[in-house]
Amino acid sequence: MSCPICGEDTVTQVRPFCSKRCADIDLAKWLNGSYAVPSQREEGEETGVSETEDTVPGPH
């Protein structure tokens, strides 16, 4: 199996990556939005959550 980031052979401790560095690069891509899962929802379609349900009440 090869590392999805650089193509080198994988290492068991950080599988499916070859190093901690490549694992961190992959995590950073997820966190900054480079990877995304496509939505089945049409753009502009209602989410089903009303505006009142969307707000979090403050402390009493």
N, C-alpha and C positions, 0 to 999 in steps of 0.2 A: 504494500500500500504506500502511496506517496502523499506527502504533505499537500493539502489544498492551497496553501499560500505560496510555497516556493518550489514544490515538486521533489524535494529530497525524501529519502526513506524516513518512515515514521519511527518514533521512539515510544516504547510502551508507557512510560510515565506520563507522557503528554499526548497520547494518541487522540485524535488522528493527525497530530502535528509532529514536526521533527524537533521542535524546541519550544521552550517557554516563550521566547520572543515571537514565534509565529502564532502561538496560541493567543498572546496579547494583541497582536495585530488583528487577528480575527475578531476578538472581543471588541476592540475599538471600532471596527467596521460596523458591528451590530449597534453599539452605543451611539455612534454619530449618524446612523440612519443610512449608511451605504447599502446595507442589506435591508430588504423590506419584503414582507409577505403581501401579495396582491389581495385587494379587497374584492368581494363579490358584489358590494353595494355600489349602486349608481351614484355618480357625483351629484350632490344636491339632494339626495334622498334623505327622508327623515330617519333619525336614529331610533325613534320610539321612546326616548327619554325626554320628559318635559323639562322646561327650564327650572321649575321648582325642585325637581328631583335631582337635577345636576348640581345644585349649589349645596355646599356643606354648611350646616348651621354652626354658628360660633358658640362658645361656652356661655352658659346661662348666668 
